[in-house]
């Protein structure tokens, strides 16, 4: 096991620089008759884990709904996330893949077209997005910055008639997990991302599990659109434990993700009452708080947060991190990668900054399955006003 202990015998003032972005508009407090009719049409479909039917709404009805929800009051001031989020507009954007800033405004910048019935996806360990095509049961990757797709494998091991609704990478045990439902039972699987083989772990105890998201500590979260509630999932048994109601009327395909730099759970919802919006989720109560509407009210089949692991290859761009699991997918040995601004010869490096709130021991471990046979060198640099500091760094041997 590779572990490093840095003994910090100092106290530092924590300084946080936050940019608040807010946009406010107004709309009538009542639902116009045309909008009301459209909402009734959507509600008539009932709960569905699939995307909203393409022929359900006419072009005129889509525009009415988009204009209505785009005029709602939005506030993004609760965001503290880093980087962008990668999204796929299933409806009405017809497979438009792109990005939008987590700091808002929530307007998608298109990159490419990614085809398929994609209801489950997540950022993978190598920096690409992994996704499942329901129509073919195909697992594939999406190059996040170009939208180029690469087939990986065909999923096997799930019963016929199941819809794949959730896919998430666990940074703690380096394993992909999958969620699927037949409309009555939701099942939790582990996934071999090389062969596509699914291994059944267990029944969640809910009928309509719609997504899974895993935080830095390996806690698996799930939402069910049957009761619109948040659950935690036991990764060893698949059993779900109720956390609490989300407070949002979810329907059709949904997605969510945990921002690895802040460990905050975010939900990209599509609902009858609030259309498409981004929400932060209180994982202790289940309560979801709206951070603003997404322009054009899209239903998102991909919602993958870039945790800011890339583009921090010089110390001036060091990413501020806290305690927890911080995934790293830095440049290969064949790339230049890093400058020596901070440390001579520090090529192929990634830089992170950590501010201690008080004195104590800090343990750093690189004991990951994906790090077999990898040499790692750790450099500790102290900056700022430090009354007294002592750092003890042990050698990191090859696993």
C-alpha positions in Angstrom: 0.0 0.0 0.0 1.3 3.4 -0.9 0.7 5.8 1.9 2.3 9.1 2.8 1.8 10.9 6.1 2.3 14.7 6.2 2.4 15.9 9.8 1.1 19.4 9.9 1.8 21.2 13.2 0.5 24.6 12.2 -2.7 26.6 11.9 -3.8 28.5 8.8 -6.5 30.9 8.0 -8.9 29.5 5.3 -9.6 31.9 2.5 -12.4 31.1 0.1 -12.9 33.0 -3.1 -16.4 32.5 -4.5 -18.0 33.9 -7.6 -21.7 34.2 -7.3 -23.7 34.1 -10.5 -27.4 34.9 -10.4 -30.0 35.8 -12.9 -33.6 36.7 -12.0 -36.6 37.1 -14.2 -40.3 37.0 -13.5 -43.3 35.2 -14.8 -47.0 35.2 -14.1 -48.0 33.3 -11.0 -50.7 31.4 -12.8 -50.3 28.6 -15.4 -51.6 29.8 -18.8 -54.2 27.5 -20.3 -51.9 26.4 -23.2 -49.2 25.5 -20.8 -51.7 23.7 -18.5 -52.9 21.6 -21.5 -49.3 20.6 -22.3 -48.6 19.6 -18.8 -51.7 17.5 -18.7 -50.5 15.7 -21.8 -47.2 14.9 -20.2 -48.8 13.7 -17.0 -51.1 11.4 -19.0 -48.1 9.3 -19.9 -47.6 8.3 -16.3 -44.2 7.4 -14.7 -41.7 6.3 -17.3 -38.0 5.7 -17.1 -37.6 6.2 -20.8 -37.2 9.5 -22.5 -40.2 11.6 -23.3 -41.8 10.3 -26.5 -40.7 12.4 -29.5 -44.2 12.5 -30.9 -45.9 13.5 -27.7 -45.5 17.3 -28.2 -45.7 19.3 -31.4 -43.0 21.8 -32.2 -45.3 24.6 -31.2 -46.0 22.9 -27.8 -42.3 22.4 -27.2 -41.6 26.1 -27.8 -44.5 27.1 -25.5 -43.1 24.9 -22.7 -39.5 26.1 -23.3 -40.5 29.8 -23.2 -42.6 29.2 -20.1 -39.9 27.6 -18.1 -37.1 29.7 -19.4 -38.8 32.7 -17.9 -38.9 31.3 -14.4 -36.9 32.8 -11.6 -33.4 31.3 -11.4 -30.6 31.7 -8.9 -27.2 30.0 -9.2 -25.7 31.4 -6.0 -25.6 28.1 -4.2 -23.1 26.6 -6.6 -19.6 25.9 -5.4 -18.6 23.4 -8.1 -15.5 23.5 -10.3 -15.4 23.2 -14.1 -18.0 22.2 -16.6 -20.7 19.5 -16.8 -21.0 17.4 -20.0 -24.6 16.8 -21.0 -26.7 15.0 -23.7 -30.0 16.6 -24.7 -32.4 13.6 -25.3 -35.4 15.8 -25.9 -36.1 18.2 -27.6 -32.5 18.6 -28.7 -32.4 15.2 -30.5 -29.1 13.9 -29.2 -27.2 17.2 -29.0 -24.0 16.7 -26.8 -22.3 19.6 -25.2 -21.3 21.4 -22.0 -22.6 24.0 -19.6 -21.0 25.7 -16.7 -21.8 24.5 -13.2 -21.6 28.1 -12.1 -24.5 28.8 -14.5 -26.2 30.1 -16.6 -27.4 26.6 -17.5 -27.2 27.0 -21.3 -25.8 24.2 -23.3 -22.9 24.8 -25.7 -23.2 22.2 -28.4 -20.1 20.0 -29.3 -21.4 17.1 -31.4 -24.3 14.7 -32.0 -24.2 11.5 -29.9 -26.8 9.0 -31.1 -28.5 6.3 -29.0 -31.1 5.9 -26.3 -28.8 6.9 -23.4 -30.3 6.9 -19.9 -27.2 6.0 -17.9 -23.7 7.5 -17.9 -20.8 8.7 -15.8 -17.4 10.2 -16.0 -14.9 7.3 -16.0 -11.5 6.9 -14.4 -9.6 7.9 -17.6 -11.5 11.1 -18.1 -13.8 9.9 -20.8 -17.6 9.5 -20.2 -19.0 6.0 -20.2 -22.5 5.5 -21.4 -25.0 2.7 -22.1 -27.2 2.6 -25.2 -30.5 1.0 -24.2 -31.4 0.0 -27.8 -28.3 -2.2 -28.2 -27.2 -2.8 -24.6 -23.9 -1.4 -25.8 -21.3 0.2 -23.4 -19.3 2.9 -25.1 -17.1 5.9 -24.2 -17.6 9.5 -25.2 -14.5 11.7 -25.6 -15.7 14.5 -23.4 -14.2 17.4 -25.4 -15.1 16.2 -28.9 -18.1 13.9 -28.5 -16.3 11.1 -30.4 -17.8 7.7 -29.4 -15.9 4.4 -29.1 -17.6 1.0 -28.5 -16.4 -0.9 -25.5 -18.5 -4.0 -25.1 -22.1 -5.4 -25.1 -23.7 -5.8 -21.7 -24.6 -9.3 -20.6 -26.1 -10.6 -17.5 -29.3 -8.5 -17.2 -32.7 -10.1 -17.6 -34.6 -9.3 -20.8 -37.0 -6.4 -20.6 -34.8 -4.3 -18.2 -34.1 -0.7 -18.9 -30.6 0.5 -17.9 -31.2 3.7 -15.9 -28.0 4.2 -13.9 -24.2 3.9 -14.4 -21.6 5.2 -11.9 -17.9 4.7 -11.2 -16.9 4.1 -7.6 -13.5 5.8 -7.0 -13.0 3.8 -3.7 -13.1 0.3 -5.1 -12.4 1.2 -8.8 -15.6 -0.5 -10.0 -18.5 0.5 -12.3 -22.0 -0.1 -11.0 -25.2 -0.3 -13.0 -28.9 0.2 -12.2 -31.7 -1.4 -14.2 -35.5 -1.7 -13.8 -38.3 -3.7 -15.4 -40.9 -1.2 -14.1 -41.6 -3.4 -11.0 -38.2 -4.2 -9.6 -34.9 -2.2 -9.6 -31.7 -4.3 -9.6 -28.2 -3.2 -8.7 -25.2 -4.7 -10.6 -21.5 -4.5 -10.8 -20.0 -4.1 -14.3 -16.8 -5.4 -15.9 -16.1 -2.5 -18.1 -13.8 -4.6 -20.3 -16.1 -7.5 -21.1 -19.5 -5.9 -20.4 -20.4 -8.6 -18.0 -22.9 -7.6 -15.3 -23.0 -9.4 -11.9 -26.2 -9.1 -10.0 -25.7 -7.7 -6.5 -29.3 -7.4 -5.4 -32.8 -5.8 -5.4 -32.9 -2.2 -4.3 -36.5 -2.7 -2.9 -37.9 0.0 -5.2 -39.7 -0.2 -8.5 -38.4 2.8 -10.6 -34.8 3.6 -9.7 -33.8 6.2 -12.2 -30.1 7.0 -11.5 -27.1 6.2 -9.2 -24.3 8.5 -8.2 -21.4 7.7 -6.0 -19.5 10.2 -3.8 -15.9 10.4 -2.8 -16.4 8.1 0.1 -18.0 5.4 -2.0 -21.5 6.0 -0.8 -24.0 5.0 -3.5 -27.1 7.3 -3.9 -30.2 6.5 -6.0 -33.4 8.3 -6.9 -36.7 6.5 -7.5 -39.3 8.3 -9.7 -42.1 6.2 -8.2 -42.0 8.0 -4.8 -39.6 10.8 -5.9 -37.2 10.0 -3.0 -33.5 9.7 -2.4 -32.0 6.4 -1.3 -28.6 5.1 -0.4 -27.6 1.7 -1.8 -25.6 -1.0 0.0 -23.0 -1.8 -2.6 -22.6 -5.4 -1.2 -26.3 -6.3 -1.2 -28.0 -3.8 -3.4 -30.6 -3.0 -0.7 -31.9 0.6 -0.7 -32.3 2.7 2.4 -34.7 5.7 2.3 -33.0 9.0 2.9 -36.0 11.3 2.3 -38.2 12.9 -0.3 -36.5 15.0 -3.0 -39.5 17.4 -3.2 -39.5 17.3 -7.0 -42.0 15.5 -9.3 -39.6 13.5 -11.5 -40.6 11.7 -14.6 -38.9 10.1 -17.6 -35.1 9.7 -17.9 -33.1 11.6 -15.3 -29.4 11.9 -14.5 -27.3 13.0 -11.5 -23.6 13.2 -10.5 -21.3 14.0 -7.6 -18.8 16.7 -8.1 -15.5 15.1 -7.0 -13.9 18.4 -6.1 -16.7 19.4 -3.6 -18.4 16.0 -3.0 -21.8 17.6 -3.6 -24.6 15.7 -5.3 -26.3 17.4 -8.2 -29.5 16.4 -10.0 -30.4 17.3 -13.6 -34.1 16.8 -13.3 -37.0 16.6 -15.8 -40.3 17.1 -14.2 -43.9 18.0 -15.0 -44.0 20.9 -12.6 -40.5 22.4 -13.0 -39.4 21.1 -16.4 -35.6 20.9 -16.7 -33.5 22.3 -13.9 -30.3 21.7 -12.0 -30.6 21.0 -8.2 -28.2 20.4 -5.4 -29.3 17.5 -3.1 -28.9 17.4 0.7 -27.8 13.8 1.2 -28.8 13.8 4.8 -32.5 14.6 4.2 -33.0 14.0 0.5 -34.2 17.6 -0.1 -33.3 19.0 -3.5 -32.8 22.7 -3.9 -33.2 24.3 -7.4 -30.2 26.2 -8.7 -31.9 27.3 -11.9 -33.7 26.2 -15.0 -31.8 24.8 -18.0 -32.3 26.8 -21.2 -34.8 25.2 -23.6 -36.0 22.7 -21.0 -34.1 19.7 -22.2 -34.3 16.2 -20.8 -30.7 15.2 -20.1 -29.5 11.6 -20.6 -25.8 12.5 -19.8 -24.9 14.7 -16.8 -21.2 14.1 -16.1 -19.3 16.6 -14.0 -15.7 17.4 -14.8 -14.1 17.5 -11.4 -11.3 19.8 -12.5 -8.7 17.0 -12.7 -7.5 18.1 -16.1 -5.6 21.3 -16.9 -3.9 21.6 -13.5 -0.5 20.6 -14.7 1.4 23.7 -13.3 1.4 24.7 -9.7 -0.2 28.1 -10.5 -3.3 26.2 -11.5 -3.4 23.9 -8.5 -6.8 22.7 -7.6 -8.0 23.3 -4.0 -9.1 20.1 -2.5 -10.4 18.9 0.9 -10.5 15.6 2.7 -11.9 12.7 0.7 -11.1 10.6 -2.4 -9.7 12.7 -5.2 -9.4 10.9 -8.5 -6.6 11.8 -10.8 -6.2 11.2 -14.5 -3.1 13.2 -15.4 -1.0 13.2 -18.6 0.9 10.1 -19.7 4.6 9.8 -19.5 4.8 10.5 -23.2 3.3 14.0 -22.8 5.0 17.1 -21.6 2.2 17.7 -19.1 3.7 19.9 -16.5 6.0 22.9 -16.2 8.8 23.1 -13.6 7.5 26.4 -12.2 7.2 24.8 -8.7 9.6 21.9 -8.8 12.4 21.3 -11.3 11.8 18.2 -13.4 8.2 17.8 -12.3 6.9 16.6 -15.6 3.7 14.7 -16.1 2.5 16.1 -12.7 -0.8 17.2 -11.3 -0.9 19.9 -8.7 -3.4 20.2 -5.7 -3.5 22.6 -2.9 -4.8 21.7 0.6 -5.4 24.2 3.4 -5.4 22.8 6.9 -8.1 24.0 9.3 -6.1 22.8 12.3 -3.1 20.7 13.4 -3.0 17.0 12.8 -1.9 14.1 10.6 -2.8 13.9 6.9 -2.6 10.5 5.2 -2.3 10.3 1.4 -2.8 6.9 -0.3 -2.4 6.0 -3.9 -3.4 2.4 -3.3 -5.8 2.0 -6.2 -6.4 -1.0 -8.4 -5.7 1.2 -11.4 -2.2 2.1 -10.0 -0.7 -1.4 -10.2 2.9 -1.1 -11.3 2.9 2.7 -11.2 5.6 4.8 -9.6 4.5 7.9 -7.9 6.5 10.8 -6.5 5.0 13.3 -4.1 6.3 16.8 -3.6 5.1 18.9 -0.7 5.3 22.7 -1.0 4.3 25.0 1.8 3.0 28.5 1.1 1.3 31.3 2.9 1.6 32.6 6.4 2.6 29.6 8.5 3.7 30.1 12.1 5.4 26.7 12.3 5.2 23.8 9.9 6.9 20.4 9.8 6.3 17.9 6.9 7.2 14.3 7.0 6.9 12.5 3.7 7.6 8.8 3.3 8.8 7.2 0.1 6.2 5.8 -2.3 7.3 2.5 -3.6 6.0 0.7 -6.6 2.9 -1.5 -5.8 
